[in-house]
Each structure stands twice: as C-alpha cells, then as structure tokens.
Amino acid sequence: MAVLLSIAELKKMQAKDLLREIYDQSALVAKMRLGIKMNKEKDTGKYRREKKMLSRMKTVLTEKAYEMQASSSPEQS
C-alpha cells in the first residue's frame, strides 16, 4: 500500500475491501520483516509504521464485526 489511510477512511470502507487491504498490508509487512532480518532493508521506522497501520486495519475490522453482530442480534433486557 503506497498511501497510509486515516482511521476515518478505514471505517468508511466495506468489510470486503478492508480484508483485501489487510491482506496486502500483511504481505508488505512480512516482506519488510524479511528484508530487515537479511539486512537488505535499513529503514526500520517504515517497518514499524506499516506494522502499526496493519494493527489499525485489524482493529477497525473487529469493530465492524462487533457492530454487525450487535445490529443483527435482538436486544435483551
């Protein structure tokens, strides 16, 4: 992923699109991790930023899942 998305942009995304972004981001993070281990990648700060972005994406996806579950189940009092 070339552009870092904001939390608001992530929340506006459909779950399917968000899953695709998570897949792409996790592949990027894995590639960067390997590059750092093999001393090919020097910018560890970029790796940390990308890893944090992946965590944010997963958090938004989890929030969406909870919202969908709460809206589909009837309220019990």
Number of C-alpha atoms within 10 A of each C-alpha: 11 5 5 10 12 11 13 9 9 19 15 10 15 11 16 10 11 18 15 11 18 20 12 13 20 17 13 17 20 13 13 22 18 13 16 15 10 10 9 11 15 13 11 13 9 13 20 14 13 19 19 13 20 19 15 17 22 17 14 19 21 13 13 16 13 12 11 11 11 11 10 9 8 8 7 4 3
